[in-house]
């Protein structure tokens, strides 16, 4: 089943959130080399921690607005494909940040 995704380097921003965690798990199952960049998990408990998403991937915690840190993470990952899922999960919260 892995086919296309096997051994592809995939970079996922927002991998600690709900959608990013699920995407990272699926990519791991499809045998991709998953690299994530995100803030620490937003809730406790979190899907990211409960499903042990980090065990099958390389994970960097940082803010998407920190360009230098993001660039370093991407240079290290050398991704074939990138998914940008980093976002504010609640619209109201986005007004204050």
N, C-alpha and C positions, 0 to 999 in steps of 0.2 A: 503493500500500500504506500510506502513512503515516496517512491519514484522521484518526482521533481525536487522535493524538499530535502532528500537525503544529502547530508554533508554541506548543504548551503549555509552560509553565514548570514544569519538574520538578526537585525537590530530592531528592538522594540522599545519605543519610549512609552512610559506609563505602564510598565510591566507589573507594578505592584497594585494597580487598581483592578477592579472586577473584570473588565473586558481584556485588559492587558495580561492578567494572570491566566485567563482561559486560553487566549491566543498562544501564550508562551507554553502552556501545557500541551496544546495540540501540536505545536511545532516540534516540541521535544519528542512527542510520540511518533511524529513523521521523520524523526532522526535528523532534524536540522540542528545546526550549532547556534544556539540561541544566546543573544547578548541583550541585556536589558539596561535601561537608564531611566530612573524615576526617583521620586521622593520616597521616603520611608513609607511603609504601608499606612494608608489613611485611617484605618479603623482597627479596633481590637475587640473581638478577633477579626482577622482578615482572611480572605480566601488565599492570598499569597502565602501567608504563614501556615494556615490550616492544611492546604494542599501541598505544602512543601515545594512550591514552584521553584525556589532558588536552588534546590538540590541538583537540578538537571541543566543549569545554565550559568553563564557568567553574569554577575549583577553589579551594577554601579549605582550608588545612591547619590543623587544630585538634582539640582533644580534645572529645568530645561532652559531657564533664562541665563544660566551660567555658561556662556558660549565656549570659553576655554576648556572647561571640564567636559562639556558635551563633545567638543572636537577631539579631545584626547581619547575619550571612550570610543568614538567612532573610528578613529585611526587604529586603535588597538584591535577592534572587532573586524575591521576590513569587510564590511557587509556586502553581500551580493544583493540583498533586499532589505529595505527599511520600512517599518510600520510606525507611523506617528500616532500614538493613542494618548499621549500626555495631554491632560485637560483638567479643568475644574469640574468635579463631579456634580456640583450644585450651582445653578445659575446665581442664586443669591450670594453665595460665597465669592463668586468672581467679581462682584462689584467692590468688595473691600480689599482685594489684592490686585 
